Amino acid sequence: MALSSPQLQKFLLSKIHCNYGYNKNARKEVVVKGGKGRCCSAIAIDVPSSLTSASGIRWGSIKLQGAREEMEDDVVIVQSDDLNGFSFAAVFDGHAGFSSVKFLREELYKECVAALQGPLLNGKDFKAIKNALLEAFESSDAKLLKWLETSEEGTESGSTATAIFLRNDVLFISHVGDSCVSLSRSGKAEVLTNSHRPYGNNKVSLQEIRRIREAGGWINNGRICGDISVSRAFGDARFKTKKIEMLEKGVEEGRWSEKFASRVQFNGDLVIASPDVSQVALGSDAEFIILASDGLWDYMNSSDAVNLVRSQLRQHGDVQMASEALAQMALNQHSQDNISIVIADLGQTDWQNLPLEQQNFVYELGQALATVSILSLGIWMSTLLSS
């Protein structure tokens, strides 16, 4: 295992005790203080925020407002007897208001389950599962756009969504936007999703930029039409059903000229809700999954996140406390965004009795360095006093 970054080593050495307000007996609420002192609670449907499923998977979740003026993230975890041993979890990251998230946290799960009833119960036909999830996401987006228009509630609102169906042997991911899923295999981080952003030189970003331009859009300062920095999302009607209105409004606001607008020809939606769908086999080396919004990943890489969670689980085995510690670490890294995290411990690792070579020795190194620092300080003070 590679050593962690200096920031993680500093965190481990500092032995910070965060004000979690954690109550193991509480249902549906976990409170963590951070950012400007605001508190937000994780949402769980029909289950407490720290859970153990029938398959032995243990769940933890947390969402923090951070330094933002509004909380536009949400977290959903669902366990049901109708899912053939699967559990569902999703992270939503809203923008231009909370309206789209409010709609999706209820409707997306329903659409996915309705579309997956046959394929998911069989669990062997990935093509059918992929098509079902594509249908569910696109159907949810169409319903959301209609709801936003008829309800007049945040018509410019939008949201990313990364959803998983998890069983202890297999994981299905359906992903739109810039949240991320990371898997720990024997302590090694595997990033399982790619961010949908209209900037950067990676393969996915270049594909998104090409798609947007072919649809008649343009990129300005890493934003579609100088506005939005994610290229796949739910809602965002101004880049889908109301593109002409968006163009006309830009002329009125002086963002571009009427001559420029007259040359624009739209051939498709600039922002889409078509998800990347993937299947991941989970063997005996799979330890836990981290699903989180970009409020974590923009300030912390996947290796450091996995190392921190491993250290936490090795210390106390509590996945909820590990979720809270990871969120606090993002705050310590000066995250300015909303932070939403779901961690699923697959229940295949005996954290208290890991063989020595499998221990997260980054934490052990931090402990050793802390001891050395204390001893060095003592020697320095003794020398000072004796002189």
C-alpha positions as a Markdown table, in Angstrom:
| # | Residue | x | y | z |
|---|---|---|---|---|
| 1 | Met | 0.0 | 0.0 | 0.0 |
| 2 | Ala | 1.3 | 3.5 | -0.9 |
| 3 | Leu | 1.8 | 5.9 | 1.9 |
| 4 | Ser | -0.9 | 8.5 | 2.3 |
| 5 | Ser | -0.6 | 12.2 | 1.4 |
| 6 | Pro | 1.0 | 14.6 | 3.9 |
| 7 | Gln | -2.5 | 16.0 | 4.6 |
| 8 | Leu | -3.8 | 12.6 | 5.8 |
| 9 | Gln | -0.7 | 12.0 | 7.8 |
| 10 | Lys | -1.2 | 15.3 | 9.5 |
| 11 | Phe | -4.8 | 14.4 | 10.3 |
| 12 | Leu | -3.8 | 11.1 | 11.7 |
| 13 | Leu | -1.1 | 12.6 | 13.8 |
| 14 | Ser | -3.3 | 15.3 | 15.2 |
| 15 | Lys | -5.7 | 12.8 | 16.8 |
| 16 | Ile | -8.6 | 15.2 | 16.4 |
| 17 | His | -11.7 | 14.3 | 18.3 |
| 18 | Cys | -14.7 | 15.7 | 16.4 |
| 19 | Asn | -18.0 | 16.8 | 17.9 |
| 20 | Tyr | -20.1 | 14.2 | 16.2 |
| 21 | Gly | -23.2 | 14.2 | 18.4 |
| 22 | Tyr | -23.5 | 10.5 | 17.5 |
| 23 | Asn | -26.2 | 8.4 | 19.1 |
| 24 | Lys | -26.2 | 4.7 | 18.3 |
| 25 | Asn | -29.8 | 4.4 | 19.3 |
| 26 | Ala | -31.1 | 7.3 | 17.3 |
| 27 | Arg | -33.2 | 6.7 | 14.2 |
| 28 | Lys | -33.1 | 8.6 | 10.9 |
| 29 | Glu | -30.8 | 11.4 | 12.2 |
| 30 | Val | -27.0 | 11.9 | 12.5 |
| 31 | Val | -25.8 | 15.3 | 13.3 |
| 32 | Val | -22.3 | 16.6 | 12.6 |
| 33 | Lys | -21.2 | 20.2 | 13.2 |
| 34 | Gly | -19.0 | 21.8 | 10.6 |
| 35 | Gly | -18.5 | 24.7 | 8.2 |
| 36 | Lys | -20.3 | 27.7 | 9.6 |
| 37 | Gly | -21.7 | 25.7 | 12.5 |
| 38 | Arg | -24.6 | 24.4 | 10.6 |
| 39 | Cys | -25.9 | 20.9 | 11.0 |
| 40 | Cys | -27.7 | 18.6 | 8.6 |
| 41 | Ser | -29.0 | 15.1 | 9.0 |
| 42 | Ala | -28.8 | 12.2 | 6.7 |
| 43 | Ile | -32.0 | 10.9 | 5.2 |
| 44 | Ala | -32.8 | 7.2 | 5.3 |
| 45 | Ile | -36.0 | 5.7 | 4.1 |
| 46 | Asp | -37.6 | 3.2 | 6.5 |
| 47 | Val | -34.2 | 2.5 | 8.2 |
| 48 | Pro | -31.9 | 4.1 | 10.8 |
| 49 | Ser | -28.8 | 5.9 | 9.5 |
| 50 | Ser | -26.5 | 3.2 | 10.9 |
| 51 | Leu | -27.7 | -0.1 | 9.5 |
| 52 | Thr | -27.0 | -3.8 | 9.0 |
| 53 | Ser | -28.7 | -5.6 | 6.2 |
| 54 | Ala | -29.7 | -9.2 | 6.1 |
| 55 | Ser | -26.7 | -10.0 | 4.0 |
| 56 | Gly | -24.4 | -8.6 | 6.7 |
| 57 | Ile | -23.7 | -5.3 | 4.9 |
| 58 | Arg | -23.4 | -2.4 | 7.4 |
| 59 | Trp | -24.3 | 1.1 | 6.3 |
| 60 | Gly | -23.3 | 4.6 | 7.5 |
| 61 | Ser | -24.2 | 8.0 | 6.0 |
| 62 | Ile | -23.8 | 11.7 | 6.6 |
| 63 | Lys | -24.5 | 14.9 | 4.9 |
| 64 | Leu | -23.0 | 18.3 | 5.8 |
| 65 | Gln | -23.9 | 21.8 | 4.6 |
| 66 | Gly | -20.3 | 22.9 | 4.9 |
| 67 | Ala | -19.6 | 26.5 | 4.0 |
| 68 | Arg | -22.5 | 26.9 | 1.5 |
| 69 | Glu | -25.4 | 29.1 | 2.2 |
| 70 | Glu | -27.9 | 26.4 | 1.3 |
| 71 | Met | -27.9 | 22.6 | 1.6 |
| 72 | Glu | -28.7 | 21.1 | -1.8 |
| 73 | Asp | -27.4 | 17.5 | -1.3 |
| 74 | Asp | -29.3 | 14.5 | -0.1 |
| 75 | Val | -28.6 | 10.9 | 0.8 |
| 76 | Val | -31.0 | 8.0 | 0.5 |
| 77 | Ile | -30.6 | 4.4 | 1.6 |
| 78 | Val | -33.3 | 1.8 | 1.1 |
| 79 | Gln | -33.6 | -1.9 | 2.1 |
| 80 | Ser | -36.5 | -3.9 | 0.9 |
| 81 | Asp | -37.6 | -7.5 | 0.8 |
| 82 | Asp | -38.6 | -7.0 | -2.9 |
| 83 | Leu | -35.0 | -6.5 | -4.1 |
| 84 | Asn | -33.7 | -10.1 | -4.1 |
| 85 | Gly | -31.2 | -9.3 | -1.4 |
| 86 | Phe | -30.1 | -6.0 | -2.9 |
| 87 | Ser | -30.0 | -2.7 | -1.1 |
| 88 | Phe | -30.3 | 0.7 | -2.8 |
| 89 | Ala | -28.3 | 3.9 | -2.0 |
| 90 | Ala | -28.0 | 7.2 | -3.8 |
| 91 | Val | -26.3 | 10.6 | -3.4 |
| 92 | Phe | -27.9 | 13.6 | -5.0 |
| 93 | Asp | -26.0 | 16.9 | -5.5 |
| 94 | Gly | -28.4 | 19.7 | -6.4 |
| 95 | His | -27.8 | 23.1 | -8.0 |
| 96 | Ala | -29.9 | 26.2 | -8.4 |
| 97 | Gly | -32.0 | 25.1 | -5.5 |
| 98 | Phe | -33.2 | 22.0 | -3.8 |
| 99 | Ser | -36.3 | 21.3 | -5.9 |
| 100 | Ser | -34.9 | 18.6 | -8.2 |
| 101 | Val | -33.3 | 16.8 | -5.3 |
| 102 | Lys | -36.6 | 16.9 | -3.4 |
| 103 | Phe | -38.3 | 15.2 | -6.4 |
| 104 | Leu | -35.6 | 12.7 | -7.1 |
| 105 | Arg | -35.1 | 11.4 | -3.6 |
| 106 | Glu | -38.5 | 9.8 | -3.7 |
| 107 | Glu | -39.1 | 9.2 | -7.4 |
| 108 | Leu | -35.8 | 7.8 | -8.7 |
| 109 | Tyr | -35.9 | 4.8 | -6.5 |
| 110 | Lys | -39.5 | 4.0 | -7.5 |
| 111 | Glu | -38.6 | 4.3 | -11.2 |
| 112 | Cys | -35.6 | 2.1 | -10.8 |
| 113 | Val | -37.4 | -0.6 | -8.9 |
| 114 | Ala | -40.3 | -0.6 | -11.4 |
| 115 | Ala | -37.9 | -1.0 | -14.3 |
| 116 | Leu | -35.7 | -3.6 | -12.6 |
| 117 | Gln | -38.3 | -6.0 | -11.2 |
| 118 | Gly | -37.6 | -8.7 | -13.7 |
| 119 | Pro | -33.9 | -8.2 | -14.6 |
| 120 | Leu | -32.7 | -7.5 | -11.0 |
| 121 | Leu | -34.5 | -10.4 | -9.5 |
| 122 | Asn | -32.8 | -12.7 | -12.1 |
| 123 | Gly | -29.6 | -10.8 | -11.5 |
| 124 | Lys | -27.7 | -12.4 | -14.4 |
| 125 | Asp | -28.6 | -10.4 | -17.5 |
| 126 | Phe | -26.5 | -7.2 | -17.3 |
| 127 | Lys | -27.7 | -5.9 | -20.6 |
| 128 | Ala | -31.3 | -6.0 | -19.4 |
| 129 | Ile | -30.3 | -4.4 | -16.1 |
| 130 | Lys | -28.4 | -1.6 | -17.9 |
| 131 | Asn | -31.4 | -0.9 | -20.3 |
| 132 | Ala | -33.7 | -0.9 | -17.3 |
| 133 | Leu | -31.6 | 1.7 | -15.4 |
| 134 | Leu | -31.2 | 3.8 | -18.5 |
| 135 | Glu | -35.0 | 3.8 | -18.9 |
| 136 | Ala | -35.6 | 4.6 | -15.2 |
| 137 | Phe | -33.2 | 7.6 | -15.3 |
| 138 | Glu | -34.6 | 9.0 | -18.5 |
| 139 | Ser | -38.2 | 8.5 | -17.3 |
| 140 | Ser | -37.4 | 10.2 | -14.0 |
| 141 | Asp | -35.8 | 13.2 | -15.8 |
| 142 | Ala | -38.9 | 13.6 | -18.1 |
| 143 | Lys | -41.2 | 13.5 | -15.1 |
| 144 | Leu | -39.0 | 16.0 | -13.2 |
| 145 | Leu | -38.9 | 18.4 | -16.1 |
| 146 | Lys | -42.7 | 18.3 | -16.3 |
| 147 | Trp | -43.1 | 18.7 | -12.5 |
| 148 | Leu | -40.7 | 21.7 | -12.4 |
| 149 | Glu | -42.7 | 23.4 | -15.2 |
| 150 | Thr | -46.1 | 22.8 | -13.8 |
| 151 | Ser | -45.2 | 23.4 | -10.2 |
| 152 | Glu | -43.2 | 26.6 | -11.0 |
| 153 | Glu | -40.8 | 25.5 | -8.3 |
| 154 | Gly | -37.2 | 26.2 | -9.2 |
| 155 | Thr | -37.5 | 25.9 | -13.0 |
| 156 | Glu | -33.7 | 26.2 | -13.3 |
| 157 | Ser | -33.1 | 23.6 | -10.7 |
| 158 | Gly | -31.0 | 20.5 | -11.5 |
| 159 | Ser | -29.3 | 17.6 | -9.7 |
| 160 | Thr | -26.7 | 15.0 | -10.3 |
| 161 | Ala | -27.4 | 11.5 | -9.0 |
| 162 | Thr | -25.2 | 8.4 | -8.4 |
| 163 | Ala | -27.2 | 5.3 | -7.4 |
| 164 | Ile | -26.1 | 1.8 | -6.5 |
| 165 | Phe | -27.8 | -1.5 | -6.1 |
| 166 | Leu | -25.6 | -3.6 | -3.8 |
| 167 | Arg | -25.5 | -7.2 | -2.7 |
| 168 | Asn | -22.6 | -8.8 | -1.0 |
| 169 | Asp | -21.5 | -10.4 | -4.3 |
| 170 | Val | -22.2 | -7.8 | -6.9 |
| 171 | Leu | -22.6 | -4.0 | -7.3 |
| 172 | Phe | -24.6 | -2.1 | -10.0 |
| 173 | Ile | -23.9 | 1.6 | -10.4 |
| 174 | Ser | -26.0 | 4.1 | -12.3 |
| 175 | His | -24.2 | 7.4 | -12.5 |
| 176 | Val | -25.0 | 10.9 | -13.7 |
| 177 | Gly | -22.8 | 13.9 | -12.8 |
| 178 | Asp | -19.7 | 14.4 | -10.7 |
| 179 | Ser | -20.2 | 12.4 | -7.5 |
| 180 | Cys | -18.0 | 9.3 | -7.3 |
| 181 | Val | -18.0 | 5.6 | -6.1 |
| 182 | Ser | -14.8 | 4.1 | -4.7 |
| 183 | Leu | -14.2 | 0.5 | -3.7 |
| 184 | Ser | -11.6 | -0.8 | -1.2 |
| 185 | Arg | -10.1 | -4.1 | -2.2 |
| 186 | Ser | -7.6 | -5.2 | 0.5 |
| 187 | Gly | -6.9 | -1.6 | 1.2 |
| 188 | Lys | -6.4 | -0.6 | -2.4 |
| 189 | Ala | -8.8 | 2.1 | -3.8 |
| 190 | Glu | -10.6 | 1.4 | -7.0 |
| 191 | Val | -12.5 | 4.4 | -8.5 |
| 192 | Leu | -15.6 | 3.0 | -10.2 |
| 193 | Thr | -17.1 | 6.2 | -11.8 |
| 194 | Asn | -16.0 | 9.0 | -14.1 |
| 195 | Ser | -17.1 | 12.6 | -13.5 |
| 196 | His | -19.3 | 14.1 | -16.3 |
| 197 | Arg | -17.7 | 17.6 | -16.6 |
| 198 | Pro | -17.2 | 19.8 | -19.7 |
| 199 | Tyr | -13.6 | 20.5 | -19.0 |
| 200 | Gly | -10.3 | 18.6 | -18.6 |
| 201 | Asn | -8.2 | 16.4 | -20.9 |
| 202 | Asn | -9.4 | 13.0 | -19.7 |
| 203 | Lys | -11.3 | 10.8 | -22.1 |
| 204 | Val | -14.7 | 11.2 | -20.6 |
| 205 | Ser | -14.5 | 15.0 | -20.4 |
| 206 | Leu | -13.4 | 15.2 | -24.0 |
| 207 | Gln | -16.3 | 13.0 | -25.0 |
| 208 | Glu | -18.7 | 15.3 | -23.1 |
| 209 | Ile | -17.3 | 18.4 | -24.7 |
| 210 | Arg | -17.6 | 16.9 | -28.2 |
| 211 | Arg | -21.2 | 15.8 | -27.5 |
| 212 | Ile | -22.2 | 19.3 | -26.3 |
| 213 | Arg | -20.7 | 21.0 | -29.3 |
| 214 | Glu | -22.4 | 18.6 | -31.7 |
| 215 | Ala | -25.7 | 19.4 | -30.0 |
| 216 | Gly | -25.1 | 23.1 | -30.7 |
| 217 | Gly | -23.7 | 24.2 | -27.4 |
| 218 | Trp | -20.4 | 25.8 | -26.4 |
| 219 | Ile | -18.0 | 25.8 | -23.5 |
| 220 | Asn | -16.9 | 28.9 | -21.8 |
| 221 | Asn | -14.5 | 28.8 | -18.8 |
| 222 | Gly | -15.3 | 25.2 | -18.3 |
| 223 | Arg | -19.0 | 25.7 | -18.2 |
| 224 | Ile | -21.7 | 24.9 | -20.7 |
| 225 | Cys | -22.8 | 28.2 | -22.3 |
| 226 | Gly | -20.8 | 29.8 | -19.5 |
| 227 | Asp | -23.3 | 28.6 | -16.9 |
| 228 | Ile | -23.2 | 25.0 | -15.6 |
| 229 | Ser | -20.1 | 22.9 | -14.8 |
| 230 | Val | -21.6 | 19.4 | -15.0 |
| 231 | Ser | -22.6 | 18.0 | -18.4 |
| 232 | Arg | -25.0 | 15.3 | -17.1 |
| 233 | Ala | -27.8 | 16.0 | -14.7 |
| 234 | Phe | -31.5 | 15.7 | -14.0 |
| 235 | Gly | -33.6 | 18.8 | -14.5 |
| 236 | Asp | -31.8 | 21.9 | -15.9 |
| 237 | Ala | -34.6 | 22.6 | -18.3 |
| 238 | Arg | -32.8 | 25.6 | -19.9 |
| 239 | Phe | -30.4 | 23.1 | -21.4 |
| 240 | Lys | -33.1 | 20.7 | -22.6 |
| 241 | Thr | -36.7 | 21.8 | -23.2 |
| 242 | Lys | -36.1 | 25.5 | -22.9 |
| 243 | Lys | -32.9 | 26.0 | -24.8 |
| 244 | Ile | -34.3 | 28.8 | -27.1 |
| 245 | Glu | -35.6 | 30.6 | -24.0 |
| 246 | Met | -32.1 | 30.3 | -22.5 |
| 247 | Leu | -30.6 | 31.8 | -25.7 |
| 248 | Glu | -33.0 | 34.7 | -25.8 |
| 249 | Lys | -32.5 | 35.4 | -22.1 |
| 250 | Gly | -28.8 | 35.5 | -22.7 |
| 251 | Val | -29.3 | 38.3 | -25.3 |
| 252 | Glu | -31.5 | 40.3 | -22.9 |
| 253 | Glu | -28.9 | 40.0 | -20.2 |
| 254 | Gly | -26.1 | 41.0 | -22.5 |
| 255 | Arg | -24.2 | 37.7 | -22.1 |
| 256 | Trp | -23.9 | 37.3 | -25.9 |
| 257 | Ser | -25.0 | 39.3 | -28.9 |
| 258 | Glu | -28.2 | 38.8 | -31.0 |
| 259 | Lys | -26.0 | 38.1 | -34.0 |
| 260 | Phe | -24.2 | 35.3 | -32.1 |
| 261 | Ala | -27.6 | 33.9 | -31.0 |
| 262 | Ser | -28.9 | 33.9 | -34.5 |
| 263 | Arg | -26.0 | 31.6 | -35.6 |
| 264 | Val | -26.7 | 29.0 | -32.8 |
| 265 | Gln | -28.5 | 25.8 | -34.0 |
| 266 | Phe | -29.4 | 23.3 | -31.4 |
| 267 | Asn | -29.4 | 19.6 | -32.4 |
| 268 | Gly | -30.0 | 18.0 | -29.0 |
| 269 | Asp | -29.9 | 18.5 | -25.3 |
| 270 | Leu | -26.8 | 20.1 | -23.9 |
| 271 | Val | -27.2 | 18.5 | -20.5 |
| 272 | Ile | -28.5 | 14.9 | -20.4 |
| 273 | Ala | -29.6 | 12.4 | -17.8 |
| 274 | Ser | -28.4 | 9.3 | -19.6 |
| 275 | Pro | -26.4 | 7.4 | -17.0 |
| 276 | Asp | -23.2 | 5.4 | -17.1 |
| 277 | Val | -24.2 | 1.9 | -15.9 |
| 278 | Ser | -21.6 | -0.6 | -14.7 |
| 279 | Gln | -21.4 | -3.9 | -12.9 |
| 280 | Val | -18.7 | -4.8 | -10.4 |
| 281 | Ala | -18.1 | -8.3 | -9.0 |
| 282 | Leu | -17.3 | -8.3 | -5.3 |
| 283 | Gly | -15.0 | -11.1 | -4.1 |
| 284 | Ser | -13.6 | -11.9 | -0.7 |
| 285 | Asp | -11.1 | -9.1 | -1.0 |
| 286 | Ala | -13.8 | -6.4 | -1.3 |
| 287 | Glu | -14.0 | -4.5 | 2.0 |
| 288 | Phe | -16.2 | -1.4 | 1.7 |
| 289 | Ile | -17.7 | 1.1 | -0.8 |
| 290 | Ile | -17.6 | 4.9 | -0.5 |
| 291 | Leu | -20.3 | 6.8 | -2.4 |
| 292 | Ala | -19.9 | 10.6 | -2.0 |
| 293 | Ser | -20.6 | 13.9 | -3.7 |
| 294 | Asp | -17.8 | 16.1 | -5.1 |
| 295 | Gly | -17.7 | 18.0 | -1.8 |
| 296 | Leu | -15.5 | 15.1 | -0.6 |
| 297 | Trp | -13.7 | 14.1 | -3.8 |
| 298 | Asp | -12.7 | 17.6 | -4.9 |
| 299 | Tyr | -10.7 | 17.9 | -1.7 |
| 300 | Met | -9.6 | 14.3 | -1.0 |
| 301 | Asn | -8.4 | 11.5 | -3.3 |
| 302 | Ser | -9.8 | 8.0 | -3.2 |
| 303 | Ser | -6.6 | 6.5 | -1.7 |
| 304 | Asp | -6.6 | 8.8 | 1.3 |
| 305 | Ala | -10.4 | 8.3 | 1.8 |
| 306 | Val | -10.0 | 4.5 | 1.8 |
| 307 | Asn | -7.0 | 4.7 | 4.2 |
| 308 | Leu | -8.9 | 6.9 | 6.6 |
| 309 | Val | -12.0 | 4.7 | 6.6 |
| 310 | Arg | -9.8 | 1.6 | 7.1 |
| 311 | Ser | -8.1 | 3.2 | 10.0 |
| 312 | Gln | -11.4 | 4.1 | 11.5 |
| 313 | Leu | -12.9 | 0.6 | 11.1 |
| 314 | Arg | -9.8 | -1.0 | 12.5 |
| 315 | Gln | -10.0 | 1.2 | 15.6 |
| 316 | His | -13.7 | 0.8 | 16.4 |
| 317 | Gly | -15.5 | -1.1 | 13.6 |
| 318 | Asp | -18.3 | 1.5 | 13.5 |
| 319 | Val | -19.1 | 2.4 | 9.9 |
| 320 | Gln | -21.3 | 5.3 | 11.0 |
| 321 | Met | -18.4 | 6.9 | 12.9 |
| 322 | Ala | -16.2 | 6.3 | 9.9 |
| 323 | Ser | -18.6 | 8.2 | 7.7 |
| 324 | Glu | -18.6 | 11.1 | 10.1 |
| 325 | Ala | -14.8 | 11.1 | 10.4 |
| 326 | Leu | -14.5 | 11.1 | 6.6 |
| 327 | Ala | -16.8 | 14.1 | 6.4 |
| 328 | Gln | -14.8 | 15.9 | 9.1 |
| 329 | Met | -11.6 | 15.2 | 7.1 |
| 330 | Ala | -13.1 | 17.0 | 4.1 |
| 331 | Leu | -13.9 | 20.0 | 6.3 |
| 332 | Asn | -10.3 | 19.9 | 7.6 |
| 333 | Gln | -9.2 | 20.0 | 3.9 |
| 334 | His | -11.2 | 23.2 | 3.6 |
| 335 | Ser | -14.1 | 21.8 | 1.5 |
| 336 | Gln | -16.3 | 24.7 | 0.5 |
| 337 | Asp | -19.1 | 22.5 | -0.8 |
| 338 | Asn | -22.0 | 20.5 | 0.6 |
| 339 | Ile | -20.7 | 17.0 | 1.6 |
| 340 | Ser | -22.7 | 13.8 | 1.3 |
| 341 | Ile | -21.3 | 10.4 | 2.1 |
| 342 | Val | -22.5 | 6.8 | 2.1 |
| 343 | Ile | -20.3 | 4.0 | 3.3 |
| 344 | Ala | -21.2 | 0.3 | 2.9 |
| 345 | Asp | -19.0 | -2.1 | 4.9 |
| 346 | Leu | -19.5 | -5.4 | 3.0 |
| 347 | Gly | -19.1 | -7.4 | 6.3 |
| 348 | Gln | -16.3 | -9.6 | 4.9 |
| 349 | Thr | -13.5 | -8.2 | 6.9 |
| 350 | Asp | -12.7 | -8.9 | 10.5 |
| 351 | Trp | -11.4 | -5.4 | 11.3 |
| 352 | Gln | -10.1 | -6.2 | 14.8 |
| 353 | Asn | -8.1 | -9.3 | 13.7 |
| 354 | Leu | -6.6 | -8.3 | 10.4 |
| 355 | Pro | -3.2 | -10.0 | 9.7 |
| 356 | Leu | -0.4 | -7.6 | 10.3 |
| 357 | Glu | 0.4 | -7.2 | 6.6 |
| 358 | Gln | -3.2 | -6.1 | 5.8 |
| 359 | Gln | -3.4 | -3.5 | 8.5 |
| 360 | Asn | -3.7 | 0.1 | 7.5 |
| 361 | Phe | -0.1 | 0.9 | 8.5 |
| 362 | Val | -0.6 | 4.6 | 7.6 |
| 363 | Tyr | -2.3 | 5.0 | 11.0 |
| 364 | Glu | 0.3 | 2.9 | 12.7 |
| 365 | Leu | 3.0 | 5.1 | 11.1 |
| 366 | Gly | 1.2 | 8.2 | 12.3 |
| 367 | Gln | 1.1 | 6.8 | 15.8 |
| 368 | Ala | 4.8 | 6.0 | 15.7 |
| 369 | Leu | 5.7 | 9.5 | 14.3 |
| 370 | Ala | 3.6 | 11.1 | 17.1 |
| 371 | Thr | 5.6 | 9.1 | 19.7 |
| 372 | Val | 8.9 | 10.1 | 18.1 |
| 373 | Ser | 7.8 | 13.8 | 18.1 |
| 374 | Ile | 6.9 | 13.6 | 21.8 |
| 375 | Leu | 10.2 | 11.9 | 22.6 |
| 376 | Ser | 12.1 | 14.5 | 20.6 |
| 377 | Leu | 10.3 | 17.3 | 22.4 |
| 378 | Gly | 11.1 | 15.8 | 25.7 |
| 379 | Ile | 14.8 | 15.6 | 24.8 |
| 380 | Trp | 14.8 | 19.1 | 23.6 |
| 381 | Met | 13.2 | 20.4 | 26.8 |
| 382 | Ser | 15.6 | 18.5 | 28.9 |
| 383 | Thr | 18.6 | 19.9 | 27.0 |
| 384 | Leu | 17.1 | 23.4 | 27.4 |
| 385 | Leu | 16.6 | 23.1 | 31.1 |
| 386 | Ser | 20.0 | 21.6 | 31.8 |
| 387 | Ser | 21.7 | 24.4 | 29.9 |
